[in-house]
Amino acid sequence: KVTLTMTSNTVQSVETPLIWSGSYSMQTNCVGVATISTGGSATLNLAVYNQGANFLATGDDATYSYSGSGNAQPSGCSTGLLSGPYAFSGTGFGFSGNAVNGLGNATGLLQFDGQGNLTVSITLSSGATASNAVNATGSYSVSSNCLGSANLTDSKGNSYGLSFSVYSNNATASTDLFATFAQPSKFILTGAAHTVAGDTCSASTLNGTYSLSLSGRALSTGGSFAGSFQGTGTATFDGQGTVTLTGTSNTNRGLGTQFTYSGTYSLPSNCSGSMTITTASPATLNLVVWSTGKQFNVTGADATYVYSGSGGSVRPGSCVNATLSGAYTYDASGFTSSGTAQTGAADESGVLQFDGQGNVNASYTVSSSGTQTTYSATGT
């Protein structure tokens, strides 16, 4: 049996309690299926890793294509557990009435005082207009099951809701949160927050080569997706304010395109800064750094895309084919296309089996438009 206890945000309503339950089954290769039958009707494909402490999920119901993940929670939580600043990064949408009318990505800081008071300072990038600063204060609470929520208002009286799930609270690791942030009738965001309590940042905090994942979305004036950018590669910081992003991208207009974007970055002591690079046009990205400089998140926009990305410095010193050996679970979110036009959303999860000698087998399930299709592929 499986039960999912959540708070959902949609264009129809925000901060809505939601409980799904059903059954699940797992195979020996750590891939399985969850079937939700109470509270909703959905099929979710599962991929489990880290000896069962973590899982990935993709799937769909009659309305949505889903992607998500889960981590083993602490044995107990309280409001006092969260204290100090947390670096937040999230992606989402803007809307008017019940219609999506824009994209939204945000980064910034959540400041918990350990006694139920919270200050939120984030920068929201939509691509259509200049970045918008959101500063709000309010109260929060954390229940013993490690689920929490906050009600906030800004200086103009606008209301916001924050919901979160705590998934780490030991003294030697970051306290991490899955988090959603929403303003009714304006925007919804989903992402994560990581403690930066005790961290003091500067340009030198980011130094060296980091792995990079960078995604971009474009929306038409009618509210439909007009384009997408999905890239992986490296981000190289010189510790003095210069950065270079290098990698390979897929878009709805072409696959396997090499990119190199250079620019500058600044990082004040609170670990929330900015990055300016030149893509096909100037791009301003908001930057948050956590895990004492080992991890970063960016959100922002250029003339074409609204971007979100992340990077980490925990990389092997060098890599060869043998670096990848064995089974790897994965999940991915993206879009279907016809020619250069995007026609729908798609999510997939499965297993990649590397032999350490340059050969790979893939077994995965794609969920799109209420249909799930299983594939097997081989390659090098």
Protein Blocks (a to p, Z undefined) as FASTA:
>chain_A
ZZdddddddfkbghiacdddddddddfkopacdddfehpacddddddeehhpaccddddd
fkbccddddddddfbdcfklpgcjddddddddddehjbcfbdcddddddddehiopacdd
ddddehlaccddddddddddddfkopacdddddfkopacddddddfbfcfkbccdddddd
ddehkbccddddddfehiacdfklpgcjdddddddddddfkopafbdcddddddddehio
pacdddddddfkbghiacdddddddddfkopacdddddfbccddddddeehhiaccdddd
dfkbccdddddfbdcfbdcfklpgcjddddddddddehjbcfbdcddddddddehiopac
ddddddeehiacddddddZZ
